[in-house]
């Protein structure tokens, strides 16, 4: 099993970002921050309110344009992340070459996502069948087990997301198809689940705190200049900018972790 050091990855990421910032940050802003910001502005207020306490019975009607925008935004973010990984993993590559490589490998990443979603849907379907069968025996028993099964499905999704954390660098750094890329990414994280989970939790908490602080500060400044609408726009732009900066460091760290794991 390869040695994986978060500290070493951080030191290498800081040095790399300082050296290649002029290449990394424009790509991150254009293909990671901007799509997310546009989608956030497109999100209906009813859907945003529902997402805080989602239930199937109260989900609002959402226009088809939003779902189309969501798909486009996700594809752009995936494309941007592949481009950033290409810049991080291939020293000397130009932005144009990284963009072309990211576009060339994007179908493989889409295929891996569909394969993972399909596997999770099979798990969910199995859970639903078990719940239906149990409800025929005892509704109280079915209700109790439904909660446990819900936690189990969430746990499986979390476990899979951590074990496949190195999927993007595997896709952009190689030429394999969907299933070989999934197998390689899964193998590279064997024995490193808890370390990678801690890494993701730290990055998530740090991103949430810094983005919220930026939104609050710049939202306040915006409200002083142009009122509530300016406050919301300024806060959203500041939050997206801070998030894109953290995304760059996170992706470069993941690229370094991939190099550590694949070196063995």
Secondary structure, DSSP 8 states (H G I E B T S, - for coil): -----HHHHHHHHHHHHHHHHHHHHHHHIIIIIHHHHHHHHHS-HHHHHHHHS--GGG-----HHHHHHHHHHHHHHHHHHHHHHHHHHSTT--HHHHHHHHHHHHHHHHHHHHHHHHHHHHHHHHHHHHHHHHHHH-HHHHHHHHHHHHHHHHHHHHHHHHHTTTHHHHHHH----HHHHHHHHHHHTTT-HHHHHHHHHHHHHHHHHHHHHHHHHHHHHHHHHHHHHHHHHHHHHHHHHHHHHHHHHHHHHHHHHHHHHHT-
